[in-house]
Amino acid sequence: MEAKNVIADYAETAGKVRVSANAYNHRQPGDPKRLAQALLTLVSATNPPSRLQLGTDALARIREKHAFVEQELQTWEALSRSTDFPV
């Protein structure tokens, strides 16, 4: 649902998000019925995860993020380690 009043000053920020969301709406790969079933499985789990990505789109985004974080860790590892007391 889009707001009745669209403020032109926000076209480059919130406006871009609105356009992107509208383009993606009803094109998500997820099936709401399967989501509901997954949630039932989750709530009855003995040891549920702290975080659970549902859907192939969410999995892809998290994998991209993890790859970026891992690369950044490697790039800056020496500087990170340099802050410890000498052994």
PDB file of N, CA, C and O in Angstrom, chain B, residues numbered from 101:
ATOM      1  N   MET B 101       0.840  -1.174   0.000  1.00  0.00           N
ATOM      2  CA  MET B 101       0.000   0.000   0.000  1.00  0.00           C
ATOM      3  C   MET B 101       0.884   1.236   0.000  1.00  0.00           C
ATOM      4  O   MET B 101       1.806   1.349   0.808  1.00  0.00           O
ATOM      5  N   GLU B 102       0.611   2.130  -0.878  1.00  0.00           N
ATOM      6  CA  GLU B 102       1.397   3.352  -1.012  1.00  0.00           C
ATOM      7  C   GLU B 102       0.697   4.504  -0.305  1.00  0.00           C
ATOM      8  O   GLU B 102      -0.531   4.595  -0.305  1.00  0.00           O
ATOM      9  N   ALA B 103       1.487   5.374   0.293  1.00  0.00           N
ATOM     10  CA  ALA B 103       0.930   6.535   0.990  1.00  0.00           C
ATOM     11  C   ALA B 103       0.221   7.455  -0.007  1.00  0.00           C
ATOM     12  O   ALA B 103       0.606   7.541  -1.173  1.00  0.00           O
ATOM     13  N   LYS B 104      -0.806   8.129   0.467  1.00  0.00           N
ATOM     14  CA  LYS B 104      -1.547   9.061  -0.399  1.00  0.00           C
ATOM     15  C   LYS B 104      -0.671  10.226  -0.832  1.00  0.00           C
ATOM     16  O   LYS B 104      -0.712  10.649  -1.988  1.00  0.00           O
ATOM     17  N   ASN B 105       0.115  10.738   0.093  1.00  0.00           N
ATOM     18  CA  ASN B 105       0.981  11.883  -0.193  1.00  0.00           C
ATOM     19  C   ASN B 105       2.409  11.412  -0.413  1.00  0.00           C
ATOM     20  O   ASN B 105       3.054  10.904   0.505  1.00  0.00           O
ATOM     21  N   VAL B 106       2.896  11.582  -1.631  1.00  0.00           N
ATOM     22  CA  VAL B 106       4.271  11.240  -1.960  1.00  0.00           C
ATOM     23  C   VAL B 106       5.047  12.550  -1.992  1.00  0.00           C
ATOM     24  O   VAL B 106       4.686  13.468  -2.728  1.00  0.00           O
ATOM     25  N   ILE B 107       6.107  12.641  -1.201  1.00  0.00           N
ATOM     26  CA  ILE B 107       6.882  13.873  -1.082  1.00  0.00           C
ATOM     27  C   ILE B 107       8.067  13.805  -2.038  1.00  0.00           C
ATOM     28  O   ILE B 107       8.927  12.932  -1.913  1.00  0.00           O
ATOM     29  N   ALA B 108       8.107  14.710  -2.971  1.00  0.00           N
ATOM     30  CA  ALA B 108       9.126  14.723  -4.023  1.00  0.00           C
ATOM     31  C   ALA B 108      10.546  14.796  -3.461  1.00  0.00           C
ATOM     32  O   ALA B 108      11.475  14.255  -4.061  1.00  0.00           O
ATOM     33  N   ASP B 109      10.721  15.453  -2.327  1.00  0.00           N
ATOM     34  CA  ASP B 109      12.060  15.583  -1.738  1.00  0.00           C
ATOM     35  C   ASP B 109      12.680  14.231  -1.394  1.00  0.00           C
ATOM     36  O   ASP B 109      13.899  14.122  -1.261  1.00  0.00           O
ATOM     37  N   TYR B 110      11.852  13.213  -1.250  1.00  0.00           N
ATOM     38  CA  TYR B 110      12.341  11.888  -0.888  1.00  0.00           C
ATOM     39  C   TYR B 110      12.470  10.950  -2.091  1.00  0.00           C
ATOM     40  O   TYR B 110      12.665   9.748  -1.914  1.00  0.00           O
ATOM     41  N   ALA B 111      12.365  11.473  -3.283  1.00  0.00           N
ATOM     42  CA  ALA B 111      12.410  10.640  -4.489  1.00  0.00           C
ATOM     43  C   ALA B 111      13.692   9.821  -4.602  1.00  0.00           C
ATOM     44  O   ALA B 111      13.661   8.683  -5.070  1.00  0.00           O
ATOM     45  N   GLU B 112      14.812  10.388  -4.179  1.00  0.00           N
ATOM     46  CA  GLU B 112      16.094   9.694  -4.308  1.00  0.00           C
ATOM     47  C   GLU B 112      16.366   8.712  -3.172  1.00  0.00           C
ATOM     48  O   GLU B 112      17.307   7.923  -3.261  1.00  0.00           O
ATOM     49  N   THR B 113      15.572   8.743  -2.116  1.00  0.00           N
ATOM     50  CA  THR B 113      15.794   7.832  -0.988  1.00  0.00           C
ATOM     51  C   THR B 113      14.605   6.891  -0.846  1.00  0.00           C
ATOM     52  O   THR B 113      14.598   5.803  -1.422  1.00  0.00           O
ATOM     53  N   ALA B 114      13.615   7.302  -0.092  1.00  0.00           N
ATOM     54  CA  ALA B 114      12.432   6.457   0.117  1.00  0.00           C
ATOM     55  C   ALA B 114      11.710   6.181  -1.194  1.00  0.00           C
ATOM     56  O   ALA B 114      11.117   5.116  -1.364  1.00  0.00           O
ATOM     57  N   GLY B 115      11.755   7.116  -2.102  1.00  0.00           N
ATOM     58  CA  GLY B 115      11.102   6.925  -3.395  1.00  0.00           C
ATOM     59  C   GLY B 115      11.692   5.755  -4.161  1.00  0.00           C
ATOM     60  O   GLY B 115      10.966   4.975  -4.778  1.00  0.00           O
ATOM     61  N   LYS B 116      13.021   5.636  -4.119  1.00  0.00           N
ATOM     62  CA  LYS B 116      13.673   4.507  -4.804  1.00  0.00           C
ATOM     63  C   LYS B 116      13.292   3.184  -4.144  1.00  0.00           C
ATOM     64  O   LYS B 116      13.105   2.178  -4.827  1.00  0.00           O
ATOM     65  N   VAL B 117      13.177   3.187  -2.827  1.00  0.00           N
ATOM     66  CA  VAL B 117      12.758   1.974  -2.124  1.00  0.00           C
ATOM     67  C   VAL B 117      11.331   1.613  -2.534  1.00  0.00           C
ATOM     68  O   VAL B 117      11.029   0.444  -2.769  1.00  0.00           O
ATOM     69  N   ARG B 118      10.466   2.604  -2.619  1.00  0.00           N
ATOM     70  CA  ARG B 118       9.069   2.378  -3.012  1.00  0.00           C
ATOM     71  C   ARG B 118       8.991   1.774  -4.413  1.00  0.00           C
ATOM     72  O   ARG B 118       8.245   0.820  -4.636  1.00  0.00           O
ATOM     73  N   VAL B 119       9.745   2.316  -5.341  1.00  0.00           N
ATOM     74  CA  VAL B 119       9.738   1.816  -6.721  1.00  0.00           C
ATOM     75  C   VAL B 119      10.249   0.377  -6.762  1.00  0.00           C
ATOM     76  O   VAL B 119       9.676  -0.478  -7.438  1.00  0.00           O
ATOM     77  N   SER B 120      11.334   0.123  -6.030  1.00  0.00           N
ATOM     78  CA  SER B 120      11.896  -1.231  -5.993  1.00  0.00           C
ATOM     79  C   SER B 120      10.911  -2.229  -5.385  1.00  0.00           C
ATOM     80  O   SER B 120      10.729  -3.327  -5.910  1.00  0.00           O
ATOM     81  N   ALA B 121      10.280  -1.844  -4.283  1.00  0.00           N
ATOM     82  CA  ALA B 121       9.312  -2.732  -3.632  1.00  0.00           C
ATOM     83  C   ALA B 121       8.127  -3.008  -4.550  1.00  0.00           C
ATOM     84  O   ALA B 121       7.652  -4.141  -4.623  1.00  0.00           O
ATOM     85  N   ASN B 122       7.653  -1.994  -5.242  1.00  0.00           N
ATOM     86  CA  ASN B 122       6.532  -2.188  -6.163  1.00  0.00           C
ATOM     87  C   ASN B 122       6.907  -3.125  -7.305  1.00  0.00           C
ATOM     88  O   ASN B 122       6.084  -3.929  -7.743  1.00  0.00           O
ATOM     89  N   ALA B 123       8.137  -3.029  -7.788  1.00  0.00           N
ATOM     90  CA  ALA B 123       8.579  -3.888  -8.888  1.00  0.00           C
ATOM     91  C   ALA B 123       8.699  -5.346  -8.436  1.00  0.00           C
ATOM     92  O   ALA B 123       8.465  -6.264  -9.222  1.00  0.00           O
ATOM     93  N   TYR B 124       9.063  -5.554  -7.173  1.00  0.00           N
ATOM     94  CA  TYR B 124       9.277  -6.895  -6.641  1.00  0.00           C
ATOM     95  C   TYR B 124       7.993  -7.536  -6.125  1.00  0.00           C
ATOM     96  O   TYR B 124       7.898  -8.760  -6.035  1.00  0.00           O
ATOM     97  N   ASN B 125       7.012  -6.712  -5.789  1.00  0.00           N
ATOM     98  CA  ASN B 125       5.778  -7.200  -5.190  1.00  0.00           C
ATOM     99  C   ASN B 125       5.083  -8.227  -6.082  1.00  0.00           C
ATOM    100  O   ASN B 125       4.928  -8.018  -7.285  1.00  0.00           O
ATOM    101  N   HIS B 126       4.679  -9.311  -5.491  1.00  0.00           N
ATOM    102  CA  HIS B 126       4.015 -10.438  -6.168  1.00  0.00           C
ATOM    103  C   HIS B 126       4.939 -11.206  -7.103  1.00  0.00           C
ATOM    104  O   HIS B 126       4.478 -11.999  -7.924  1.00  0.00           O
ATOM    105  N   ARG B 127       6.238 -10.972  -6.982  1.00  0.00           N
ATOM    106  CA  ARG B 127       7.219 -11.719  -7.766  1.00  0.00           C
ATOM    107  C   ARG B 127       8.176 -12.489  -6.854  1.00  0.00           C
ATOM    108  O   ARG B 127       9.147 -13.080  -7.326  1.00  0.00           O
ATOM    109  N   GLN B 128       7.900 -12.480  -5.556  1.00  0.00           N
ATOM    110  CA  GLN B 128       8.734 -13.187  -4.598  1.00  0.00           C
ATOM    111  C   GLN B 128       8.647 -14.687  -4.866  1.00  0.00           C
ATOM    112  O   GLN B 128       7.600 -15.194  -5.272  1.00  0.00           O
ATOM    113  N   PRO B 129       9.760 -15.396  -4.635  1.00  0.00           N
ATOM    114  CA  PRO B 129       9.737 -16.837  -4.877  1.00  0.00           C
ATOM    115  C   PRO B 129       9.003 -17.620  -3.791  1.00  0.00           C
ATOM    116  O   PRO B 129       8.687 -18.794  -3.981  1.00  0.00           O
ATOM    117  N   GLY B 130       8.733 -16.986  -2.666  1.00  0.00           N
ATOM    118  CA  GLY B 130       8.143 -17.692  -1.532  1.00  0.00           C
ATOM    119  C   GLY B 130       6.668 -17.985  -1.678  1.00  0.00           C
ATOM    120  O   GLY B 130       5.909 -17.196  -2.242  1.00  0.00           O
ATOM    121  N   ASP B 131       6.276 -19.137  -1.157  1.00  0.00           N
ATOM    122  CA  ASP B 131       4.886 -19.579  -1.129  1.00  0.00           C
ATOM    123  C   ASP B 131       4.377 -19.381   0.303  1.00  0.00           C
ATOM    124  O   ASP B 131       4.887 -20.029   1.216  1.00  0.00           O
ATOM    125  N   PRO B 132       3.398 -18.514   0.529  1.00  0.00           N
ATOM    126  CA  PRO B 132       2.917 -18.244   1.897  1.00  0.00           C
ATOM    127  C   PRO B 132       2.458 -19.494   2.639  1.00  0.00           C
ATOM    128  O   PRO B 132       2.632 -19.580   3.855  1.00  0.00           O
ATOM    129  N   LYS B 133       1.881 -20.457   1.943  1.00  0.00           N
ATOM    130  CA  LYS B 133       1.452 -21.689   2.607  1.00  0.00           C
ATOM    131  C   LYS B 133       2.650 -22.499   3.102  1.00  0.00           C
ATOM    132  O   LYS B 133       2.609 -23.091   4.180  1.00  0.00           O
ATOM    133  N   ARG B 134       3.704 -22.515   2.308  1.00  0.00           N
ATOM    134  CA  ARG B 134       4.911 -23.226   2.728  1.00  0.00           C
ATOM    135  C   ARG B 134       5.613 -22.474   3.860  1.00  0.00           C
ATOM    136  O   ARG B 134       6.212 -23.092   4.740  1.00  0.00           O
ATOM    137  N   LEU B 135       5.541 -21.158   3.837  1.00  0.00           N
ATOM    138  CA  LEU B 135       6.085 -20.359   4.937  1.00  0.00           C
ATOM    139  C   LEU B 135       5.362 -20.715   6.236  1.00  0.00           C
ATOM    140  O   LEU B 135       6.000 -20.930   7.267  1.00  0.00           O
ATOM    141  N   ALA B 136       4.040 -20.777   6.184  1.00  0.00           N
ATOM    142  CA  ALA B 136       3.260 -21.123   7.373  1.00  0.00           C
ATOM    143  C   ALA B 136       3.672 -22.494   7.904  1.00  0.00           C
ATOM    144  O   ALA B 136       3.821 -22.673   9.112  1.00  0.00           O
ATOM    145  N   GLN B 137       3.852 -23.442   7.023  1.00  0.00           N
ATOM    146  CA  GLN B 137       4.270 -24.779   7.444  1.00  0.00           C
ATOM    147  C   GLN B 137       5.661 -24.742   8.069  1.00  0.00           C
ATOM    148  O   GLN B 137       5.913 -25.412   9.070  1.00  0.00           O
ATOM    149  N   ALA B 138       6.556 -23.965   7.482  1.00  0.00           N
ATOM    150  CA  ALA B 138       7.907 -23.834   8.039  1.00  0.00           C
ATOM    151  C   ALA B 138       7.860 -23.209   9.428  1.00  0.00           C
ATOM    152  O   ALA B 138       8.610 -23.618  10.314  1.00  0.00           O
ATOM    153  N   LEU B 139       6.994 -22.229   9.629  1.00  0.00           N
ATOM    154  CA  LEU B 139       6.869 -21.595  10.942  1.00  0.00           C
ATOM    155  C   LEU B 139       6.336 -22.567  11.980  1.00  0.00           C
ATOM    156  O   LEU B 139       6.767 -22.541  13.132  1.00  0.00           O
ATOM    157  N   LEU B 140       5.407 -23.422  11.587  1.00  0.00           N
ATOM    158  CA  LEU B 140       4.910 -24.449  12.507  1.00  0.00           C
ATOM    159  C   LEU B 140       6.029 -25.412  12.895  1.00  0.00           C
ATOM    160  O   LEU B 140       6.134 -25.821  14.051  1.00  0.00           O
ATOM    161  N   THR B 141       6.848 -25.764  11.936  1.00  0.00           N
ATOM    162  CA  THR B 141       7.994 -26.620  12.218  1.00  0.00           C
ATOM    163  C   THR B 141       8.950 -25.910  13.179  1.00  0.00           C
ATOM    164  O   THR B 141       9.474 -26.520  14.111  1.00  0.00           O
ATOM    165  N   LEU B 142       9.165 -24.647  12.944  1.00  0.00           N
ATOM    166  CA  LEU B 142      10.074 -23.860  13.769  1.00  0.00           C
ATOM    167  C   LEU B 142       9.599 -23.754  15.218  1.00  0.00           C
ATOM    168  O   LEU B 142      10.383 -23.957  16.144  1.00  0.00           O
ATOM    169  N   VAL B 143       8.326 -23.439  15.414  1.00  0.00           N
ATOM    170  CA  VAL B 143       7.841 -23.245  16.780  1.00  0.00           C
ATOM    171  C   VAL B 143       7.792 -24.544  17.575  1.00  0.00           C
ATOM    172  O   VAL B 143       7.785 -24.518  18.806  1.00  0.00           O
ATOM    173  N   SER B 144       7.758 -25.661  16.893  1.00  0.00           N
ATOM    174  CA  SER B 144       7.743 -26.930  17.618  1.00  0.00           C
ATOM    175  C   SER B 144       9.149 -27.539  17.733  1.00  0.00           C
ATOM    176  O   SER B 144       9.307 -28.639  18.261  1.00  0.00           O
ATOM    177  N   ALA B 145      10.152 -26.832  17.245  1.00  0.00           N
ATOM    178  CA  ALA B 145      11.521 -27.343  17.298  1.00  0.00           C
ATOM    179  C   ALA B 145      12.045 -27.330  18.727  1.00  0.00           C
ATOM    180  O   ALA B 145      11.819 -26.376  19.471  1.00  0.00           O
ATOM    181  N   THR B 146      12.738 -28.383  19.102  1.00  0.00           N
ATOM    182  CA  THR B 146      13.330 -28.479  20.428  1.00  0.00           C
ATOM    183  C   THR B 146      14.436 -27.442  20.607  1.00  0.00           C
ATOM    184  O   THR B 146      14.571 -26.846  21.675  1.00  0.00           O
ATOM    185  N   ASN B 147      15.213 -27.235  19.569  1.00  0.00           N
ATOM    186  CA  ASN B 147      16.335 -26.311  19.621  1.00  0.00           C
ATOM    187  C   ASN B 147      16.282 -25.379  18.404  1.00  0.00           C
ATOM    188  O   ASN B 147      17.051 -25.557  17.460  1.00  0.00           O
ATOM    189  N   PRO B 148      15.384 -24.392  18.418  1.00  0.00           N
ATOM    190  CA  PRO B 148      15.240 -23.534  17.238  1.00  0.00           C
ATOM    191  C   PRO B 148      16.460 -22.643  17.032  1.00  0.00           C
ATOM    192  O   PRO B 148      17.165 -22.327  17.990  1.00  0.00           O
ATOM    193  N   PRO B 149      16.710 -22.242  15.807  1.00  0.00           N
ATOM    194  CA  PRO B 149      17.860 -21.386  15.525  1.00  0.00           C
ATOM    195  C   PRO B 149      17.642 -19.969  16.054  1.00  0.00           C
ATOM    196  O   PRO B 149      16.508 -19.525  16.230  1.00  0.00           O
ATOM    197  N   SER B 150      18.736 -19.278  16.300  1.00  0.00           N
ATOM    198  CA  SER B 150      18.649 -17.863  16.689  1.00  0.00           C
ATOM    199  C   SER B 150      18.164 -17.023  15.509  1.00  0.00           C
ATOM    200  O   SER B 150      17.440 -16.040  15.668  1.00  0.00           O
ATOM    201  N   ARG B 151      18.585 -17.444  14.334  1.00  0.00           N
ATOM    202  CA  ARG B 151      18.193 -16.758  13.100  1.00  0.00           C
ATOM    203  C   ARG B 151      17.843 -17.829  12.073  1.00  0.00           C
ATOM    204  O   ARG B 151      18.474 -18.884  12.013  1.00  0.00           O
ATOM    205  N   LEU B 152      16.836 -17.541  11.277  1.00  0.00           N
ATOM    206  CA  LEU B 152      16.457 -18.486  10.232  1.00  0.00           C
ATOM    207  C   LEU B 152      16.032 -17.702   9.003  1.00  0.00           C
ATOM    208  O   LEU B 152      15.063 -16.944   9.038  1.00  0.00           O
ATOM    209  N   GLN B 153      16.757 -17.889   7.935  1.00  0.00           N
ATOM    210  CA  GLN B 153      16.402 -17.246   6.678  1.00  0.00           C
ATOM    211  C   GLN B 153      15.444 -18.169   5.940  1.00  0.00           C
ATOM    212  O   GLN B 153      15.732 -19.348   5.737  1.00  0.00           O
ATOM    213  N   LEU B 154      14.322 -17.627   5.547  1.00  0.00           N
ATOM    214  CA  LEU B 154      13.326 -18.424   4.841  1.00  0.00           C
ATOM    215  C   LEU B 154      13.217 -17.925   3.406  1.00  0.00           C
ATOM    216  O   LEU B 154      12.938 -16.751   3.165  1.00  0.00           O
ATOM    217  N   GLY B 155      13.435 -18.811   2.480  1.00  0.00           N
ATOM    218  CA  GLY B 155      13.343 -18.485   1.065  1.00  0.00           C
ATOM    219  C   GLY B 155      14.713 -18.434   0.417  1.00  0.00           C
ATOM    220  O   GLY B 155      15.708 -18.076   1.048  1.00  0.00           O
ATOM    221  N   THR B 156      14.743 -18.794  -0.839  1.00  0.00           N
ATOM    222  CA  THR B 156      16.000 -18.797  -1.579  1.00  0.00           C
ATOM    223  C   THR B 156      16.560 -17.392  -1.740  1.00  0.00           C
ATOM    224  O   THR B 156      17.776 -17.212  -1.797  1.00  0.00           O
ATOM    225  N   ASP B 157      15.683 -16.393  -1.814  1.00  0.00           N
ATOM    226  CA  ASP B 157      16.162 -15.015  -1.931  1.00  0.00           C
ATOM    227  C   ASP B 157      16.871 -14.583  -0.656  1.00  0.00           C
ATOM    228  O   ASP B 157      17.902 -13.915  -0.723  1.00  0.00           O
ATOM    229  N   ALA B 158      16.343 -14.947   0.493  1.00  0.00           N
ATOM    230  CA  ALA B 158      16.980 -14.605   1.770  1.00  0.00           C
ATOM    231  C   ALA B 158      18.306 -15.355   1.923  1.00  0.00           C
ATOM    232  O   ALA B 158      19.299 -14.777   2.367  1.00  0.00           O
ATOM    233  N   LEU B 159      18.323 -16.618   1.562  1.00  0.00           N
ATOM    234  CA  LEU B 159      19.564 -17.387   1.638  1.00  0.00           C
ATOM    235  C   LEU B 159      20.658 -16.759   0.778  1.00  0.00           C
ATOM    236  O   LEU B 159      21.807 -16.655   1.207  1.00  0.00           O
ATOM    237  N   ALA B 160      20.304 -16.344  -0.425  1.00  0.00           N
ATOM    238  CA  ALA B 160      21.283 -15.730  -1.328  1.00  0.00           C
ATOM    239  C   ALA B 160      21.840 -14.440  -0.739  1.00  0.00           C
ATOM    240  O   ALA B 160      23.047 -14.205  -0.791  1.00  0.00           O
ATOM    241  N   ARG B 161      20.973 -13.607  -0.181  1.00  0.00           N
ATOM    242  CA  ARG B 161      21.434 -12.342   0.413  1.00  0.00           C
ATOM    243  C   ARG B 161      22.380 -12.585   1.589  1.00  0.00           C
ATOM    244  O   ARG B 161      23.398 -11.906   1.720  1.00  0.00           O
ATOM    245  N   ILE B 162      22.047 -13.542   2.432  1.00  0.00           N
ATOM    246  CA  ILE B 162      22.894 -13.837   3.587  1.00  0.00           C
ATOM    247  C   ILE B 162      24.235 -14.397   3.129  1.00  0.00           C
ATOM    248  O   ILE B 162      25.272 -14.039   3.687  1.00  0.00           O
ATOM    249  N   ARG B 163      24.235 -15.256   2.138  1.00  0.00           N
ATOM    250  CA  ARG B 163      25.502 -15.789   1.627  1.00  0.00           C
ATOM    251  C   ARG B 163      26.372 -14.680   1.051  1.00  0.00           C
ATOM    252  O   ARG B 163      27.586 -14.675   1.252  1.00  0.00           O
ATOM    253  N   GLU B 164      25.760 -13.745   0.338  1.00  0.00           N
ATOM    254  CA  GLU B 164      26.508 -12.594  -0.195  1.00  0.00           C
ATOM    255  C   GLU B 164      27.108 -11.779   0.947  1.00  0.00           C
ATOM    256  O   GLU B 164      28.274 -11.391   0.889  1.00  0.00           O
ATOM    257  N   LYS B 165      26.329 -11.526   1.961  1.00  0.00           N
ATOM    258  CA  LYS B 165      26.797 -10.756   3.118  1.00  0.00           C
ATOM    259  C   LYS B 165      27.938 -11.468   3.818  1.00  0.00           C
ATOM    260  O   LYS B 165      28.946 -10.846   4.152  1.00  0.00           O
ATOM    261  N   HIS B 166      27.791 -12.774   4.044  1.00  0.00           N
ATOM    262  CA  HIS B 166      28.842 -13.534   4.712  1.00  0.00           C
ATOM    263  C   HIS B 166      30.132 -13.531   3.897  1.00  0.00           C
ATOM    264  O   HIS B 166      31.220 -13.421   4.464  1.00  0.00           O
ATOM    265  N   ALA B 167      30.025 -13.649   2.595  1.00  0.00           N
ATOM    266  CA  ALA B 167      31.215 -13.618   1.733  1.00  0.00           C
ATOM    267  C   ALA B 167      31.904 -12.260   1.838  1.00  0.00           C
ATOM    268  O   ALA B 167      33.131 -12.189   1.905  1.00  0.00           O
ATOM    269  N   PHE B 168      31.125 -11.193   1.854  1.00  0.00           N
ATOM    270  CA  PHE B 168      31.694  -9.851   1.991  1.00  0.00           C
ATOM    271  C   PHE B 168      32.386  -9.697   3.338  1.00  0.00           C
ATOM    272  O   PHE B 168      33.503  -9.184   3.406  1.00  0.00           O
ATOM    273  N   VAL B 169      31.734 -10.135   4.406  1.00  0.00           N
ATOM    274  CA  VAL B 169      32.310 -10.016   5.752  1.00  0.00           C
ATOM    275  C   VAL B 169      33.597 -10.835   5.843  1.00  0.00           C
ATOM    276  O   VAL B 169      34.582 -10.361   6.409  1.00  0.00           O
ATOM    277  N   GLU B 170      33.609 -12.036   5.307  1.00  0.00           N
ATOM    278  CA  GLU B 170      34.801 -12.882   5.343  1.00  0.00           C
ATOM    279  C   GLU B 170      35.958 -12.218   4.592  1.00  0.00           C
ATOM    280  O   GLU B 170      37.093 -12.215   5.068  1.00  0.00           O
ATOM    281  N   GLN B 171      35.667 -11.660   3.428  1.00  0.00           N
ATOM    282  CA  GLN B 171      36.716 -10.987   2.648  1.00  0.00           C
ATOM    283  C   GLN B 171      37.257  -9.785   3.409  1.00  0.00           C
ATOM    284  O   GLN B 171      38.466  -9.553   3.426  1.00  0.00           O
ATOM    285  N   GLU B 172      36.382  -9.028   4.032  1.00  0.00           N
ATOM    286  CA  GLU B 172      36.802  -7.858   4.796  1.00  0.00           C
ATOM    287  C   GLU B 172      37.620  -8.267   6.027  1.00  0.00           C
ATOM    288  O   GLU B 172      38.600  -7.604   6.366  1.00  0.00           O
ATOM    289  N   LEU B 173      37.220  -9.356   6.698  1.00  0.00           N
ATOM    290  CA  LEU B 173      38.001  -9.869   7.826  1.00  0.00           C
ATOM    291  C   LEU B 173      39.424 -10.207   7.402  1.00  0.00           C
ATOM    292  O   LEU B 173      40.386  -9.855   8.085  1.00  0.00           O
ATOM    293  N   GLN B 174      39.549 -10.884   6.286  1.00  0.00           N
ATOM    294  CA  GLN B 174      40.874 -11.265   5.801  1.00  0.00           C
ATOM    295  C   GLN B 174      41.709 -10.036   5.459  1.00  0.00           C
ATOM    296  O   GLN B 174      42.898  -9.981   5.774  1.00  0.00           O
ATOM    297  N   THR B 175      41.094  -9.065   4.822  1.00  0.00           N
ATOM    298  CA  THR B 175      41.809  -7.854   4.418  1.00  0.00           C
ATOM    299  C   THR B 175      42.364  -7.102   5.625  1.00  0.00           C
ATOM    300  O   THR B 175      43.478  -6.581   5.563  1.00  0.00           O
ATOM    301  N   TRP B 176      41.619  -7.039   6.702  1.00  0.00           N
ATOM    302  CA  TRP B 176      41.985  -6.228   7.865  1.00  0.00           C
ATOM    303  C   TRP B 176      42.450  -7.045   9.064  1.00  0.00           C
ATOM    304  O   TRP B 176      42.610  -6.503  10.158  1.00  0.00           O
ATOM    305  N   GLU B 177      42.669  -8.348   8.867  1.00  0.00           N
ATOM    306  CA  GLU B 177      43.025  -9.206   9.989  1.00  0.00           C
ATOM    307  C   GLU B 177      44.310  -8.765  10.689  1.00  0.00           C
ATOM    308  O   GLU B 177      44.361  -8.742  11.919  1.00  0.00           O
ATOM    309  N   ALA B 178      45.335  -8.420   9.938  1.00  0.00           N
ATOM    310  CA  ALA B 178      46.599  -8.026  10.560  1.00  0.00           C
ATOM    311  C   ALA B 178      46.407  -6.802  11.449  1.00  0.00           C
ATOM    312  O   ALA B 178      46.943  -6.759  12.557  1.00  0.00           O
ATOM    313  N   LEU B 179      45.672  -5.832  10.998  1.00  0.00           N
ATOM    314  CA  LEU B 179      45.426  -4.648  11.817  1.00  0.00           C
ATOM    315  C   LEU B 179      44.595  -5.003  13.050  1.00  0.00           C
ATOM    316  O   LEU B 179      44.861  -4.505  14.144  1.00  0.00           O
ATOM    317  N   SER B 180      43.608  -5.850  12.877  1.00  0.00           N
ATOM    318  CA  SER B 180      42.795  -6.283  14.015  1.00  0.00           C
ATOM    319  C   SER B 180      43.648  -6.974  15.066  1.00  0.00           C
ATOM    320  O   SER B 180      43.509  -6.703  16.259  1.00  0.00           O
ATOM    321  N   ARG B 181      44.530  -7.866  14.629  1.00  0.00           N
ATOM    322  CA  ARG B 181      45.381  -8.598  15.562  1.00  0.00           C
ATOM    323  C   ARG B 181      46.418  -7.693  16.227  1.00  0.00           C
ATOM    324  O   ARG B 181      46.882  -7.980  17.331  1.00  0.00           O
ATOM    325  N   SER B 182      46.771  -6.625  15.569  1.00  0.00           N
ATOM    326  CA  SER B 182      47.834  -5.747  16.094  1.00  0.00           C
ATOM    327  C   SER B 182      47.440  -5.006  17.366  1.00  0.00           C
ATOM    328  O   SER B 182      48.294  -4.381  17.994  1.00  0.00           O
ATOM    329  N   THR B 183      46.193  -5.059  17.754  1.00  0.00           N
ATOM    330  CA  THR B 183      45.747  -4.300  18.933  1.00  0.00           C
ATOM    331  C   THR B 183      45.854  -5.090  20.232  1.00  0.00           C
ATOM    332  O   THR B 183      45.612  -4.533  21.302  1.00  0.00           O
ATOM    333  N   ASP B 184      46.211  -6.377  20.169  1.00  0.00           N
ATOM    334  CA  ASP B 184      46.367  -7.191  21.381  1.00  0.00           C
ATOM    335  C   ASP B 184      47.668  -6.842  22.109  1.00  0.00           C
ATOM    336  O   ASP B 184      48.618  -6.337  21.512  1.00  0.00           O
ATOM    337  N   PHE B 185      47.683  -7.122  23.405  1.00  0.00           N
ATOM    338  CA  PHE B 185      48.933  -7.012  24.160  1.00  0.00           C
ATOM    339  C   PHE B 185      49.955  -7.994  23.550  1.00  0.00           C
ATOM    340  O   PHE B 185      49.568  -9.062  23.078  1.00  0.00           O
ATOM    341  N   PRO B 186      51.217  -7.653  23.555  1.00  0.00           N
ATOM    342  CA  PRO B 186      52.238  -8.600  23.056  1.00  0.00           C
ATOM    343  C   PRO B 186      52.234  -9.856  23.916  1.00  0.00           C
ATOM    344  O   PRO B 186      51.979  -9.803  25.119  1.00  0.00           O
ATOM    345  N   VAL B 187      52.518 -10.975  23.284  1.00  0.00           N
ATOM    346  CA  VAL B 187      52.554 -12.254  24.007  1.00  0.00           C
ATOM    347  C   VAL B 187      53.957 -12.502  24.536  1.00  0.00           C
ATOM    348  O   VAL B 187      54.203 -13.525  25.175  1.00  0.00           O
TER     349      VAL B 187
END
